[in-house]
Amino acid sequence: MSTETIIPVGKLRKLLDYLKEKEYVEGTQDNYRRKIAALEKYMVNNGIDAYSPEVGMRFKRYCFSTSHIEKDDCGFVATVTRKLDNYCYSQSFEPSLKHSKIPLPENYERLLESYLDSCCKRGN
């Protein structure tokens, strides 16, 4: 078990409030809601009463090992557990994909910087 504080199951659902506050679209919120519900069910079925990053890792392994789960869904499970870890332990969320900069004309660059600032303020 990690030396980090373990998080009661009830706090997992508070991530949904955070996503709503950050103006995530309803479909994305629904997807997170379903995965968090699946994680809670996994925890109940395995007698786990508090979330920790180790629980997230075991849940990912469980999801990856089931034959009915699709590749895209596996990636989303990893995103949900990473965001839960970051949210529960008050860390900033790091995107899973690192993007390289492409040189743009100055007028496009200013427009994109403004859009990026707006997205970052919303947590996306």
N, CA, C and O atoms as a GROMACS GRO file, in nm:
protein
  496
    1MET      N    1   0.085  -0.118   0.000
    1MET     CA    2   0.000   0.000   0.000
    1MET      C    3   0.089   0.123   0.000
    1MET      O    4   0.195   0.124   0.063
    2SER      N    5   0.047   0.226  -0.070
    2SER     CA    6   0.122   0.351  -0.080
    2SER      C    7   0.124   0.424   0.054
    2SER      O    8   0.039   0.401   0.140
    3THR      N    9   0.222   0.511   0.070
    3THR     CA   10   0.227   0.594   0.190
    3THR      C   11   0.132   0.713   0.179
    3THR      O   12   0.113   0.786   0.276
    4GLU      N   13   0.070   0.733   0.061
    4GLU     CA   14  -0.024   0.843   0.043
    4GLU      C   15  -0.154   0.812   0.117
    4GLU      O   16  -0.188   0.696   0.140
    5THR      N   17  -0.225   0.916   0.152
    5THR     CA   18  -0.353   0.902   0.219
    5THR      C   19  -0.451   0.830   0.127
    5THR      O   20  -0.455   0.858   0.007
    6ILE      N   21  -0.529   0.739   0.182
    6ILE     CA   22  -0.631   0.672   0.102
    6ILE      C   23  -0.758   0.757   0.104
    6ILE      O   24  -0.785   0.827   0.201
    7ILE      N   25  -0.836   0.749  -0.002
    7ILE     CA   26  -0.952   0.835  -0.023
    7ILE      C   27  -1.080   0.754  -0.007
    7ILE      O   28  -1.095   0.650  -0.070
    8PRO      N   29  -1.173   0.800   0.078
    8PRO     CA   30  -1.302   0.730   0.091
    8PRO      C   31  -1.374   0.725  -0.044
    8PRO      O   32  -1.361   0.816  -0.126
    9VAL      N   33  -1.449   0.618  -0.065
    9VAL     CA   34  -1.519   0.599  -0.191
    9VAL      C   35  -1.607   0.718  -0.226
    9VAL      O   36  -1.617   0.754  -0.343
   10GLY      N   37  -1.671   0.781  -0.127
   10GLY     CA   38  -1.761   0.894  -0.154
   10GLY      C   39  -1.693   1.009  -0.226
   10GLY      O   40  -1.760   1.082  -0.300
   11LYS      N   41  -1.564   1.027  -0.207
   11LYS     CA   42  -1.495   1.138  -0.273
   11LYS      C   43  -1.480   1.114  -0.423
   11LYS      O   44  -1.463   1.209  -0.500
   12LEU      N   45  -1.486   0.989  -0.466
   12LEU     CA   46  -1.472   0.959  -0.608
   12LEU      C   47  -1.579   1.031  -0.689
   12LEU      O   48  -1.550   1.082  -0.798
   13ARG      N   49  -1.700   1.035  -0.638
   13ARG     CA   50  -1.810   1.100  -0.711
   13ARG      C   51  -1.795   1.251  -0.714
   13ARG      O   52  -1.858   1.317  -0.798
   14LYS      N   53  -1.715   1.307  -0.626
   14LYS     CA   54  -1.693   1.452  -0.629
   14LYS      C   55  -1.616   1.494  -0.754
   14LYS      O   56  -1.621   1.610  -0.794
   15LEU      N   57  -1.545   1.399  -0.814
   15LEU     CA   58  -1.479   1.430  -0.940
   15LEU      C   59  -1.583   1.472  -1.044
   15LEU      O   60  -1.555   1.557  -1.127
   16LEU      N   61  -1.701   1.412  -1.039
   16LEU     CA   62  -1.806   1.447  -1.134
   16LEU      C   63  -1.849   1.592  -1.118
   16LEU      O   64  -1.875   1.661  -1.217
   17ASP      N   65  -1.856   1.639  -0.994
   17ASP     CA   66  -1.887   1.780  -0.970
   17ASP      C   67  -1.778   1.869  -1.028
   17ASP      O   68  -1.806   1.975  -1.086
   18TYR      N   69  -1.654   1.826  -1.012
   18TYR     CA   70  -1.540   1.902  -1.066
   18TYR      C   71  -1.550   1.911  -1.219
   18TYR      O   72  -1.527   2.017  -1.276
   19LEU      N   73  -1.584   1.800  -1.283
   19LEU     CA   74  -1.595   1.799  -1.430
   19LEU      C   75  -1.707   1.892  -1.476
   19LEU      O   76  -1.694   1.962  -1.576
   20LYS      N   77  -1.818   1.890  -1.401
   20LYS     CA   78  -1.929   1.979  -1.436
   20LYS      C   79  -1.887   2.125  -1.419
   20LYS      O   80  -1.919   2.209  -1.503
   21GLU      N   81  -1.816   2.154  -1.311
   21GLU     CA   82  -1.767   2.290  -1.286
   21GLU      C   83  -1.673   2.336  -1.397
   21GLU      O   84  -1.672   2.454  -1.434
   22LYS      N   85  -1.594   2.243  -1.451
   22LYS     CA   86  -1.500   2.276  -1.558
   22LYS      C   87  -1.567   2.272  -1.696
   22LYS      O   88  -1.501   2.283  -1.798
   23GLU      N   89  -1.699   2.256  -1.696
   23GLU     CA   90  -1.781   2.261  -1.818
   23GLU      C   91  -1.749   2.151  -1.918
   23GLU      O   92  -1.750   2.173  -2.039
   24TYR      N   93  -1.722   2.032  -1.867
   24TYR     CA   94  -1.709   1.918  -1.957
   24TYR      C   95  -1.846   1.891  -2.017
   24TYR      O   96  -1.948   1.910  -1.950
   25VAL      N   97  -1.850   1.846  -2.141
   25VAL     CA   98  -1.979   1.820  -2.206
   25VAL      C   99  -2.049   1.704  -2.136
   25VAL      O  100  -1.986   1.618  -2.074
   26GLU      N  101  -2.180   1.702  -2.148
   26GLU     CA  102  -2.262   1.603  -2.078
   26GLU      C  103  -2.222   1.459  -2.111
   26GLU      O  104  -2.219   1.373  -2.023
   27GLY      N  105  -2.192   1.433  -2.238
   27GLY     CA  106  -2.153   1.297  -2.278
   27GLY      C  107  -2.026   1.251  -2.209
   27GLY      O  108  -2.016   1.136  -2.167
   28THR      N  109  -1.929   1.340  -2.196
   28THR     CA  110  -1.805   1.307  -2.127
   28THR      C  111  -1.832   1.283  -1.979
   28THR      O  112  -1.777   1.190  -1.920
   29GLN      N  113  -1.916   1.368  -1.920
   29GLN     CA  114  -1.952   1.348  -1.779
   29GLN      C  115  -2.020   1.213  -1.760
   29GLN      O  116  -1.993   1.144  -1.661
   30ASP      N  117  -2.107   1.175  -1.853
   30ASP     CA  118  -2.174   1.044  -1.844
   30ASP      C  119  -2.073   0.930  -1.852
   30ASP      O  120  -2.084   0.832  -1.778
   31ASN      N  121  -1.975   0.943  -1.940
   31ASN     CA  122  -1.872   0.839  -1.952
   31ASN      C  123  -1.793   0.826  -1.823
   31ASN      O  124  -1.766   0.715  -1.776
   32TYR      N  125  -1.755   0.940  -1.764
   32TYR     CA  126  -1.685   0.936  -1.636
   32TYR      C  127  -1.774   0.874  -1.528
   32TYR      O  128  -1.727   0.794  -1.448
   33ARG      N  129  -1.901   0.910  -1.527
   33ARG     CA  130  -1.996   0.858  -1.428
   33ARG      C  131  -2.002   0.704  -1.437
   33ARG      O  132  -2.001   0.636  -1.335
   34ARG      N  133  -2.010   0.652  -1.558
   34ARG     CA  134  -2.016   0.506  -1.576
   34ARG      C  135  -1.889   0.437  -1.528
   34ARG      O  136  -1.894   0.334  -1.462
   35LYS      N  137  -1.774   0.496  -1.562
   35LYS     CA  138  -1.647   0.433  -1.520
   35LYS      C  139  -1.629   0.441  -1.369
   35LYS      O  140  -1.580   0.346  -1.308
   36ILE      N  141  -1.668   0.552  -1.308
   36ILE     CA  142  -1.658   0.563  -1.163
   36ILE      C  143  -1.752   0.464  -1.096
   36ILE      O  144  -1.716   0.404  -0.994
   37ALA      N  145  -1.872   0.446  -1.152
   37ALA     CA  146  -1.966   0.347  -1.098
   37ALA      C  147  -1.906   0.206  -1.110
   37ALA      O  148  -1.919   0.125  -1.019
   38ALA      N  149  -1.840   0.178  -1.223
   38ALA     CA  150  -1.776   0.046  -1.241
   38ALA      C  151  -1.662   0.029  -1.141
   38ALA      O  152  -1.642  -0.080  -1.087
   39LEU      N  153  -1.587   0.135  -1.117
   39LEU     CA  154  -1.479   0.130  -1.018
   39LEU      C  155  -1.535   0.105  -0.878
   39LEU      O  156  -1.481   0.024  -0.803
   40GLU      N  157  -1.643   0.175  -0.843
   40GLU     CA  158  -1.705   0.154  -0.712
   40GLU      C  159  -1.755   0.011  -0.697
   40GLU      O  160  -1.739  -0.050  -0.591
   41LYS      N  161  -1.815  -0.043  -0.803
   41LYS     CA  162  -1.863  -0.182  -0.799
   41LYS      C  163  -1.745  -0.278  -0.781
   41LYS      O  164  -1.753  -0.373  -0.703
   42TYR      N  165  -1.636  -0.253  -0.852
   42TYR     CA  166  -1.516  -0.333  -0.839
   42TYR      C  167  -1.466  -0.330  -0.695
   42TYR      O  168  -1.428  -0.432  -0.638
   43MET      N  169  -1.465  -0.209  -0.636
   43MET     CA  170  -1.418  -0.195  -0.499
   43MET      C  171  -1.507  -0.271  -0.401
   43MET      O  172  -1.456  -0.338  -0.312
   44VAL      N  173  -1.638  -0.261  -0.417
   44VAL     CA  174  -1.732  -0.332  -0.329
   44VAL      C  175  -1.714  -0.483  -0.344
   44VAL      O  176  -1.707  -0.555  -0.244
   45ASN      N  177  -1.706  -0.530  -0.468
   45ASN     CA  178  -1.691  -0.673  -0.492
   45ASN      C  179  -1.560  -0.730  -0.437
   45ASN      O  180  -1.551  -0.850  -0.409
   46ASN      N  181  -1.461  -0.644  -0.421
   46ASN     CA  182  -1.331  -0.689  -0.372
   46ASN      C  183  -1.304  -0.645  -0.228
   46ASN      O  184  -1.191  -0.655  -0.179
   47GLY      N  185  -1.408  -0.595  -0.160
   47GLY     CA  186  -1.394  -0.558  -0.019
   47GLY      C  187  -1.301  -0.440   0.005
   47GLY      O  188  -1.236  -0.432   0.110
   48ILE      N  189  -1.293  -0.349  -0.091
   48ILE     CA  190  -1.206  -0.232  -0.079
   48ILE      C  191  -1.294  -0.114  -0.038
   48ILE      O  192  -1.392  -0.083  -0.105
   49ASP      N  193  -1.259  -0.049   0.072
   49ASP     CA  194  -1.345   0.060   0.120
   49ASP      C  195  -1.287   0.198   0.098
   49ASP      O  196  -1.352   0.298   0.132
   50ALA      N  197  -1.167   0.208   0.041
   50ALA     CA  198  -1.107   0.339   0.015
   50ALA      C  199  -1.023   0.332  -0.112
   50ALA      O  200  -0.961   0.230  -0.143
   51TYR      N  201  -1.022   0.442  -0.186
   51TYR     CA  202  -0.948   0.450  -0.312
   51TYR      C  203  -0.805   0.496  -0.286
   51TYR      O  204  -0.779   0.581  -0.201
   52SER      N  205  -0.714   0.439  -0.360
   52SER     CA  206  -0.574   0.482  -0.362
   52SER      C  207  -0.523   0.456  -0.504
   52SER      O  208  -0.588   0.385  -0.580
   53PRO      N  209  -0.408   0.512  -0.540
   53PRO     CA  210  -0.355   0.485  -0.674
   53PRO      C  211  -0.334   0.336  -0.702
   53PRO      O  212  -0.348   0.291  -0.816
   54GLU      N  213  -0.302   0.259  -0.597
   54GLU     CA  214  -0.286   0.114  -0.616
   54GLU      C  215  -0.418   0.049  -0.656
   54GLU      O  216  -0.421  -0.042  -0.739
   55VAL      N  217  -0.528   0.096  -0.596
   55VAL     CA  218  -0.661   0.045  -0.633
   55VAL      C  219  -0.689   0.080  -0.778
   55VAL      O  220  -0.742  -0.003  -0.853
   56GLY      N  221  -0.654   0.202  -0.818
   56GLY     CA  222  -0.672   0.242  -0.958
   56GLY      C  223  -0.594   0.151  -1.053
   56GLY      O  224  -0.646   0.112  -1.158
   57MET      N  225  -0.471   0.118  -1.016
   57MET     CA  226  -0.390   0.028  -1.099
   57MET      C  227  -0.451  -0.111  -1.108
   57MET      O  228  -0.456  -0.170  -1.216
   58ARG      N  229  -0.500  -0.163  -0.996
   58ARG     CA  230  -0.563  -0.296  -0.997
   58ARG      C  231  -0.690  -0.293  -1.081
   58ARG      O  232  -0.719  -0.389  -1.153
   59PHE      N  233  -0.767  -0.184  -1.072
   59PHE     CA  234  -0.890  -0.171  -1.152
   59PHE      C  235  -0.855  -0.168  -1.301
   59PHE      O  236  -0.923  -0.231  -1.382
   60LYS      N  237  -0.750  -0.095  -1.338
   60LYS     CA  238  -0.708  -0.091  -1.478
   60LYS      C  239  -0.669  -0.231  -1.527
   60LYS      O  240  -0.710  -0.274  -1.634
   61ARG      N  241  -0.589  -0.302  -1.445
   61ARG     CA  242  -0.549  -0.438  -1.484
   61ARG      C  243  -0.670  -0.528  -1.501
   61ARG      O  244  -0.677  -0.608  -1.594
   62TYR      N  245  -0.766  -0.514  -1.409
   62TYR     CA  246  -0.889  -0.592  -1.418
   62TYR      C  247  -0.963  -0.561  -1.549
   62TYR      O  248  -1.004  -0.653  -1.620
   63CYS      N  249  -0.979  -0.434  -1.580
   63CYS     CA  250  -1.049  -0.394  -1.703
   63CYS      C  251  -0.974  -0.442  -1.827
   63CYS      O  252  -1.036  -0.491  -1.922
   64PHE      N  253  -0.841  -0.429  -1.826
   64PHE     CA  254  -0.762  -0.471  -1.941
   64PHE      C  255  -0.767  -0.622  -1.961
   64PHE      O  256  -0.753  -0.670  -2.074
   65SER      N  257  -0.788  -0.696  -1.853
   65SER     CA  258  -0.787  -0.842  -1.863
   65SER      C  259  -0.921  -0.900  -1.908
   65SER      O  260  -0.928  -1.016  -1.948
   66THR      N  261  -1.026  -0.820  -1.903
   66THR     CA  262  -1.157  -0.871  -1.946
   66THR      C  263  -1.164  -0.865  -2.098
   66THR      O  264  -1.126  -0.765  -2.159
   67SER      N  265  -1.212  -0.970  -2.156
   67SER     CA  266  -1.211  -0.980  -2.302
   67SER      C  267  -1.316  -0.892  -2.369
   67SER      O  268  -1.303  -0.862  -2.488
   68HIS      N  269  -1.418  -0.850  -2.297
   68HIS     CA  270  -1.526  -0.772  -2.360
   68HIS      C  271  -1.496  -0.623  -2.372
   68HIS      O  272  -1.574  -0.550  -2.433
   69ILE      N  273  -1.386  -0.579  -2.317
   69ILE     CA  274  -1.356  -0.436  -2.319
   69ILE      C  275  -1.276  -0.401  -2.446
   69ILE      O  276  -1.185  -0.475  -2.484
   70GLU      N  277  -1.311  -0.290  -2.509
   70GLU     CA  278  -1.245  -0.250  -2.632
   70GLU      C  279  -1.121  -0.166  -2.602
   70GLU      O  280  -1.107  -0.112  -2.493
   71LYS      N  281  -1.033  -0.155  -2.701
   71LYS     CA  282  -0.907  -0.083  -2.683
   71LYS      C  283  -0.930   0.063  -2.642
   71LYS      O  284  -0.864   0.112  -2.551
   72ASP      N  285  -1.022   0.132  -2.709
   72ASP     CA  286  -1.050   0.272  -2.674
   72ASP      C  287  -1.099   0.284  -2.531
   72ASP      O  288  -1.065   0.379  -2.461
   73ASP      N  289  -1.180   0.188  -2.488
   73ASP     CA  290  -1.232   0.190  -2.352
   73ASP      C  291  -1.120   0.170  -2.251
   73ASP      O  292  -1.123   0.229  -2.143
   74CYS      N  293  -1.021   0.089  -2.284
   74CYS     CA  294  -0.905   0.069  -2.196
   74CYS      C  295  -0.831   0.201  -2.175
   74CYS      O  296  -0.790   0.233  -2.064
   75GLY      N  297  -0.815   0.275  -2.283
   75GLY     CA  298  -0.750   0.405  -2.272
   75GLY      C  299  -0.829   0.500  -2.185
   75GLY      O  300  -0.771   0.578  -2.109
   76PHE      N  301  -0.961   0.495  -2.195
   76PHE     CA  302  -1.044   0.584  -2.114
   76PHE      C  303  -1.038   0.544  -1.967
   76PHE      O  304  -1.037   0.631  -1.880
   77VAL      N  305  -1.033   0.414  -1.938
   77VAL     CA  306  -1.018   0.369  -1.800
   77VAL      C  307  -0.888   0.425  -1.742
   77VAL      O  308  -0.886   0.471  -1.628
   78ALA      N  309  -0.782   0.422  -1.819
   78ALA     CA  310  -0.654   0.478  -1.773
   78ALA      C  311  -0.666   0.629  -1.749
   78ALA      O  312  -0.611   0.681  -1.653
   79THR      N  313  -0.738   0.698  -1.836
   79THR     CA  314  -0.759   0.843  -1.819
   79THR      C  315  -0.838   0.872  -1.692
   79THR      O  316  -0.803   0.962  -1.616
   80VAL      N  317  -0.945   0.795  -1.670
   80VAL     CA  318  -1.029   0.816  -1.551
   80VAL      C  319  -0.949   0.794  -1.424
   80VAL      O  320  -0.955   0.875  -1.331
   81THR      N  321  -0.874   0.686  -1.417
   81THR     CA  322  -0.798   0.658  -1.294
   81THR      C  323  -0.687   0.762  -1.275
   81THR      O  324  -0.658   0.801  -1.162
   82ARG      N  325  -0.624   0.806  -1.384
   82ARG     CA  326  -0.521   0.910  -1.371
   82ARG      C  327  -0.584   1.040  -1.322
   82ARG      O  328  -0.527   1.108  -1.236
   83LYS      N  329  -0.700   1.076  -1.376
   83LYS     CA  330  -0.766   1.200  -1.333
   83LYS      C  331  -0.812   1.186  -1.188
   83LYS      O  332  -0.804   1.282  -1.112
   84LEU      N  333  -0.861   1.069  -1.149
   84LEU     CA  334  -0.899   1.046  -1.009
   84LEU      C  335  -0.778   1.063  -0.917
   84LEU      O  336  -0.788   1.128  -0.814
   85ASP      N  337  -0.666   1.004  -0.955
   85ASP     CA  338  -0.545   1.017  -0.875
   85ASP      C  339  -0.508   1.164  -0.859
   85ASP      O  340  -0.480   1.211  -0.749
   86ASN      N  341  -0.508   1.236  -0.970
   86ASN     CA  342  -0.472   1.377  -0.966
   86ASN      C  343  -0.572   1.457  -0.884
   86ASN      O  344  -0.533   1.542  -0.804
   87TYR      N  345  -0.700   1.430  -0.902
   87TYR     CA  346  -0.804   1.504  -0.830
   87TYR      C  347  -0.800   1.473  -0.680
   87TYR      O  348  -0.803   1.564  -0.597
   88CYS      N  349  -0.793   1.347  -0.647
   88CYS     CA  350  -0.796   1.306  -0.506
   88CYS      C  351  -0.673   1.353  -0.430
   88CYS      O  352  -0.681   1.379  -0.310
   89TYR      N  353  -0.561   1.365  -0.498
   89TYR     CA  354  -0.439   1.404  -0.430
   89TYR      C  355  -0.397   1.547  -0.465
   89TYR      O  356  -0.281   1.584  -0.450
   90SER      N  357  -0.495   1.627  -0.512
   90SER     CA  358  -0.477   1.771  -0.538
   90SER      C  359  -0.358   1.801  -0.628
   90SER      O  360  -0.282   1.895  -0.602
   91GLN      N  361  -0.344   1.723  -0.730
   91GLN     CA  362  -0.239   1.749  -0.828
   91GLN      C  363  -0.306   1.804  -0.954
   91GLN      O  364  -0.425   1.778  -0.977
   92SER      N  365  -0.233   1.879  -1.034
   92SER     CA  366  -0.292   1.925  -1.159
   92SER      C  367  -0.299   1.808  -1.256
   92SER      O  368  -0.215   1.718  -1.253
   93PHE      N  369  -0.399   1.809  -1.339
   93PHE     CA  370  -0.417   1.701  -1.435
   93PHE      C  371  -0.322   1.718  -1.552
   93PHE      O  372  -0.316   1.825  -1.612
   94GLU      N  373  -0.249   1.616  -1.582
   94GLU     CA  374  -0.157   1.617  -1.694
   94GLU      C  375  -0.220   1.539  -1.809
   94GLU      O  376  -0.260   1.424  -1.791
   95PRO      N  377  -0.229   1.600  -1.927
   95PRO     CA  378  -0.286   1.527  -2.041
   95PRO      C  379  -0.198   1.407  -2.077
   95PRO      O  380  -0.077   1.410  -2.059
   96SER      N  381  -0.262   1.302  -2.127
   96SER     CA  382  -0.188   1.180  -2.160
   96SER      C  383  -0.108   1.195  -2.289
   96SER      O  384  -0.008   1.126  -2.307
   97LEU      N  385  -0.152   1.282  -2.376
   97LEU     CA  386  -0.081   1.302  -2.503
   97LEU      C  387   0.000   1.430  -2.497
   97LEU      O  388  -0.051   1.536  -2.461
   98LYS      N  389   0.125   1.419  -2.532
   98LYS     CA  390   0.211   1.536  -2.539
   98LYS      C  391   0.213   1.583  -2.684
   98LYS      O  392   0.239   1.505  -2.776
   99HIS      N  393   0.187   1.709  -2.704
   99HIS     CA  394   0.181   1.764  -2.839
   99HIS      C  395   0.302   1.851  -2.866
   99HIS      O  396   0.348   1.923  -2.777
  100SER      N  397   0.353   1.844  -2.987
  100SER     CA  398   0.465   1.930  -3.023
  100SER      C  399   0.410   2.055  -3.091
  100SER      O  400   0.301   2.054  -3.149
  101LYS      N  401   0.486   2.162  -3.082
  101LYS     CA  402   0.443   2.288  -3.142
  101LYS      C  403   0.475   2.288  -3.291
  101LYS      O  404   0.581   2.242  -3.334
  102ILE      N  405   0.381   2.342  -3.366
  102ILE     CA  406   0.397   2.358  -3.510
  102ILE      C  407   0.399   2.507  -3.538
  102ILE      O  408   0.308   2.578  -3.494
  103PRO      N  409   0.499   2.558  -3.608
  103PRO     CA  410   0.503   2.701  -3.635
  103PRO      C  411   0.380   2.746  -3.715
  103PRO      O  412   0.341   2.683  -3.813
  104LEU      N  413   0.319   2.856  -3.671
  104LEU     CA  414   0.201   2.912  -3.737
  104LEU      C  415   0.224   3.060  -3.765
  104LEU      O  416   0.306   3.124  -3.699
  105PRO      N  417   0.151   3.113  -3.861
  105PRO     CA  418   0.157   3.258  -3.880
  105PRO      C  419   0.114   3.328  -3.751
  105PRO      O  420   0.034   3.274  -3.674
  106GLU      N  421   0.165   3.447  -3.727
  106GLU     CA  422   0.143   3.518  -3.602
  106GLU      C  423  -0.005   3.536  -3.568
  106GLU      O  424  -0.044   3.522  -3.451
  107ASN      N  425  -0.089   3.568  -3.667
  107ASN     CA  426  -0.231   3.590  -3.637
  107ASN      C  427  -0.299   3.462  -3.588
  107ASN      O  428  -0.387   3.469  -3.502
  108TYR      N  429  -0.262   3.346  -3.639
  108TYR     CA  430  -0.318   3.220  -3.591
  108TYR      C  431  -0.265   3.186  -3.453
  108TYR      O  432  -0.337   3.133  -3.368
  109GLU      N  433  -0.139   3.217  -3.432
  109GLU     CA  434  -0.077   3.186  -3.304
  109GLU      C  435  -0.148   3.260  -3.189
  109GLU      O  436  -0.174   3.200  -3.084
  110ARG      N  437  -0.179   3.388  -3.208
  110ARG     CA  438  -0.249   3.464  -3.105
  110ARG      C  439  -0.389   3.407  -3.080
  110ARG      O  440  -0.432   3.397  -2.965
  111LEU      N  441  -0.457   3.370  -3.185
  111LEU     CA  442  -0.591   3.312  -3.172
  111LEU      C  443  -0.584   3.180  -3.094
  111LEU      O  444  -0.666   3.156  -3.005
  112LEU      N  445  -0.490   3.095  -3.127
  112LEU     CA  446  -0.477   2.967  -3.058
  112LEU      C  447  -0.433   2.984  -2.913
  112LEU      O  448  -0.478   2.908  -2.827
  113GLU      N  449  -0.348   3.081  -2.886
  113GLU     CA  450  -0.307   3.106  -2.748
  113GLU      C  451  -0.427   3.147  -2.663
  113GLU      O  452  -0.441   3.104  -2.548
  114SER      N  453  -0.513   3.230  -2.719
  114SER     CA  454  -0.635   3.272  -2.649
  114SER      C  455  -0.725   3.152  -2.622
  114SER      O  456  -0.779   3.138  -2.512
  115TYR      N  457  -0.742   3.066  -2.722
  115TYR     CA  458  -0.825   2.946  -2.708
  115TYR      C  459  -0.764   2.852  -2.604
  115TYR      O  460  -0.836   2.796  -2.521
  116LEU      N  461  -0.635   2.833  -2.608
  116LEU     CA  462  -0.566   2.745  -2.512
  116LEU      C  463  -0.583   2.798  -2.370
  116LEU      O  464  -0.610   2.720  -2.278
  117ASP      N  465  -0.568   2.928  -2.352
  117ASP     CA  466  -0.589   2.988  -2.219
  117ASP      C  467  -0.729   2.959  -2.168
  117ASP      O  468  -0.749   2.925  -2.052
  118SER      N  469  -0.826   2.974  -2.256
  118SER     CA  470  -0.966   2.949  -2.219
  118SER      C  471  -0.985   2.802  -2.178
  118SER      O  472  -1.052   2.773  -2.078
  119CYS      N  473  -0.927   2.710  -2.255
  119CYS     CA  474  -0.938   2.567  -2.223
  119CYS      C  475  -0.871   2.534  -2.091
  119CYS      O  476  -0.926   2.458  -2.011
  120CYS      N  477  -0.754   2.590  -2.067
  120CYS     CA  478  -0.682   2.563  -1.943
  120CYS      C  479  -0.758   2.614  -1.822
  120CYS      O  480  -0.761   2.548  -1.718
  121LYS      N  481  -0.819   2.730  -1.834
  121LYS     CA  482  -0.898   2.784  -1.723
  121LYS      C  483  -1.016   2.695  -1.689
  121LYS      O  484  -1.058   2.689  -1.573
  122ARG      N  485  -1.068   2.625  -1.789
  122ARG     CA  486  -1.180   2.534  -1.766
  122ARG      C  487  -1.135   2.395  -1.724
  122ARG      O  488  -1.217   2.312  -1.685
  123GLY      N  489  -1.006   2.370  -1.730
  123GLY     CA  490  -0.954   2.239  -1.690
  123GLY      C  491  -0.952   2.136  -1.801
  123GLY      O  492  -0.932   2.018  -1.775
  124ASN      N  493  -0.972   2.179  -1.923
  124ASN     CA  494  -0.970   2.086  -2.038
  124ASN      C  495  -0.838   2.093  -2.109
  124ASN      O  496  -0.817   2.023  -2.208
   0.00000   0.00000   0.00000
